[in-house]
Amino acid sequence: GQSLEQPSEVTAVEGAIVQINCTYQTSGFYGLSWYQQHDGGAPTFLSYNGLDGLEETGRFSSFLSRSDSYGYLLLQELQMKDSASYFCAVRQAGTALIFGKGTTLSVSS
Amino acid sequence: EAQVTQNPRYLITVTGKKLTVTCSQNMNHEYMSWYRQDPGLGLRQIYYSMNVEVTDKGDVPEGYKVSRKEKRNFPLILESPSPNQTSLYFCASSSRQGAGNEQFFGPGTRLTVL
């Protein structure tokens, strides 16, 4: 079967660094994406990794190791507004994205 | 403004009463898809379309139909809704179906089937 595993919840304080891991087992793989979703809102794109390594976009970075079927999203200098759900998603040939079940990040002051 | 719109945003209906949720994008995207989101289950793909008149099933297509007669529109049809289709639905579009493409999501439609 196909699956993406990520932690269901993560908590942290403002200013801290948090890493959200994602392991995947899929029949095809064209890259790993990350999406953010605030309560009641639509998912919004954060980052994409098609090749192994680290991609950095401001306070957010994403990493991929295709040999380990593993990736992570790193959030630095956490702010209250980062409290949201974060989804990893794998693109497969011929289909759309397969999403993980999401990680709820709670940032406290 | 580049956007994906969905209508209605909220809908309460009864079992068996046919309904359509519309989705439209103004970005000239080839690729469109529908997802449902349920607590603890994340986003699951219902149907997707790679271009006009080209549609295919996603992971949970049972009980749904779609059509893609125009590039900008991708309506989701529930011919005979049932309570297990109560969910939050998202339409999304992207410029190409391939590695790295960012999907733009609509605001969501919260459907309740009684």
HADDOCK unambig.tbl for C-alpha pairs under 7 A between the chains (distance, minus, plus):
assign (segid A and resid 30 and name CA) (segid B and resid 99 and name CA) 5.26 0.50 0.50
assign (segid A and resid 31 and name CA) (segid B and resid 99 and name CA) 5.85 0.50 0.50
assign (segid A and resid 31 and name CA) (segid B and resid 100 and name CA) 6.70 0.50 0.50
assign (segid A and resid 41 and name CA) (segid B and resid 107 and name CA) 6.51 0.50 0.50
assign (segid A and resid 42 and name CA) (segid B and resid 105 and name CA) 6.03 0.50 0.50
assign (segid A and resid 42 and name CA) (segid B and resid 106 and name CA) 6.51 0.50 0.50
assign (segid A and resid 42 and name CA) (segid B and resid 107 and name CA) 5.30 0.50 0.50
assign (segid A and resid 42 and name CA) (segid B and resid 108 and name CA) 6.52 0.50 0.50
assign (segid A and resid 43 and name CA) (segid B and resid 105 and name CA) 6.34 0.50 0.50
assign (segid A and resid 44 and name CA) (segid B and resid 104 and name CA) 6.97 0.50 0.50
assign (segid A and resid 45 and name CA) (segid B and resid 102 and name CA) 6.23 0.50 0.50
assign (segid A and resid 45 and name CA) (segid B and resid 103 and name CA) 6.87 0.50 0.50
assign (segid A and resid 48 and name CA) (segid B and resid 100 and name CA) 5.86 0.50 0.50
assign (segid A and resid 50 and name CA) (segid B and resid 99 and name CA) 6.66 0.50 0.50
assign (segid A and resid 50 and name CA) (segid B and resid 100 and name CA) 6.66 0.50 0.50
assign (segid A and resid 91 and name CA) (segid B and resid 99 and name CA) 6.77 0.50 0.50
assign (segid A and resid 96 and name CA) (segid B and resid 48 and name CA) 6.91 0.50 0.50
assign (segid A and resid 99 and name CA) (segid B and resid 42 and name CA) 6.64 0.50 0.50
assign (segid A and resid 99 and name CA) (segid B and resid 43 and name CA) 5.86 0.50 0.50
assign (segid A and resid 99 and name CA) (segid B and resid 44 and name CA) 6.90 0.50 0.50
assign (segid A and resid 100 and name CA) (segid B and resid 42 and name CA) 6.18 0.50 0.50
assign (segid A and resid 101 and name CA) (segid B and resid 40 and name CA) 6.23 0.50 0.50
assign (segid A and resid 101 and name CA) (segid B and resid 41 and name CA) 5.21 0.50 0.50
assign (segid A and resid 101 and name CA) (segid B and resid 42 and name CA) 3.96 0.50 0.50
assign (segid A and resid 102 and name CA) (segid B and resid 42 and name CA) 5.95 0.50 0.50
